[in-house]
Amino acid sequence: MVDIAPVRPDDRAEWLELFHGYLTFYEATLDEATIEKTFARVIDPASEIQGAIARGEDGTAIGLVHWLTHPATWTSTDYCYLEDLFVAPVARRNGAGAALIEHVRAWAEQHGSAKVYWLTAESNSTARSLYDRVATRTGFIQYQIAL
């Protein structure tokens, strides 16, 4: 059984450990100011960025998810972008990832979004096996310009 709840200020240490795990998985680094700003946004009820933590049966934090909504030109409502999803390696393949995605899907539906979408690394076969079960692969390829 996985329990999912919004990230709270007192979740900081567990959130930080999971977020660092997420960054390590993608071989990414962020400066401390950006990490602190991200946490502040996630716990701020007025922020557009939402966040939730998944906890295992013993109450240990085992996963996190962040998402936000934005206007879109192909719908009169918003799209929901699932930006970060991470499950600790010891808890993978036990339903936490699917539960976190379902949490965001339900939230987005309740808030009137037209769809939930996300990106992942092409090489992330473990996550992609889950994503292929719970969503439709669109075939789009991401491009970006760093500023």
N, C-alpha and C positions, 0 to 999 in steps of 0.2 A: 504494500500500500504506500502510495506517495501522497504527501500533503503539500499543497502549493498555496503560498500566501504572498501578498505584496512584500517587497523589500522594506524593512523598517530601519530606522537609525541604529538600533541595537544589533542589527545583522551585519554591521560593517566588517568585522573581522572575518566572518565566514564568506561574505560576499567577496571580499578582497582576495581570499584564497582561491575561490572559484574563478574570479575574473582573471587573476594571474595565470591560473591553469588554462583558461581560454586563450589568453595571449600567447602563452608558451606553445600550445597546440598549433597555433597559426604562425609560430616563429615571429611574433610581433612584439614590439616594445612601445610603451607609452611613457611619457614623463609623468612624474608624480602629480603635477598640477592638473593634468588632463584626467588622470584616474580619480583624483579628489573631486573634480568638477563633475565627472560622470556619476559618481556616487551621490553627490549633492542633487543632481538632476533626478536621479532615479527615486530618491526618497521625498522629493518635493511634490506635494499634491498639485501644485500649479504648473508643474513642468509638463511638456508634451511627451517626455520619455517615461515610459512605464517599466516597471521591473517586478519580477517575482522570483522567489527561491523555492526549490523543491526540497523537501525533507523526507528522509527515509523513516521507517517504522520506529527507529530509536531516536528520532528528532535531529539527526545529523544532517546538515546542509549537503545535498548531493548534486544540485544543479541550479542553474540560473537562466533566465531569459529576460531580454530587454526588447521593447517594441515601441513604435510611435505611429501615429497616423499623419497623413498628409492629403491635401486636395489632389484631385486627378482630373485630367482632361477627358477621360473616356467614361466618366460616371458623374452623377450629380452628388454623390456622397464621397467619402474618403476611402483611401486604400490604407491598409495596415501593413507596415513593414516590420517584420520580425528581424531585428538587427543582430542580436547576439543570442546564441543558444549553446549552452555547455553543460555536459553531465560529467561528473568526476569519473575517471577510468574505472574505479572499483564498482561503480553503480550502473555502468552501461549495460544495455541489452536486458534491462529489467523493467522497462516501461516508463522511466522517468522522462526521457526525451519526448516520447509520445504524449505523456501527460502535460508537459510544459507547452507543447505545440497546441494541444487541445485547449489549454487554459487561455492562450492568446486567441485562438479561433473563437472561443465562446465570448471572450471580452470584446473582440472586434464585431462579432455579430450583434451583441447587446448594444454596442455603441454605433451601429448603423454603417459599418464599413462594407464596401462592396466585395473586398477580397483581402486575404492575408497572403503575403509573398515574402520570399527570402532568397538569399544566395548561399552557396557553399563552394568550397574548393572542389574542383573536379576529382581530385585524388582522395577526397574524404569518403571512402567507400562504406565505412561503418554507418556514418550519418545518412549517406545517400540511400542505403538499403531501407532505412526508416522512412525517409522522405518519399521514396517511391511507393510506399504503402499508404501514406496519409495525405498525399498531395499529387498534383499533376505536374510533371516536368514540362516546362513551356518551350524549351529549345532555344531560348534567347541566350545570348552571350553578352557578358558585361564588359564594357570599356570604361576607362576612367582617365581623367587628367588630374594629377596632383597639383595643388596650388600652394 
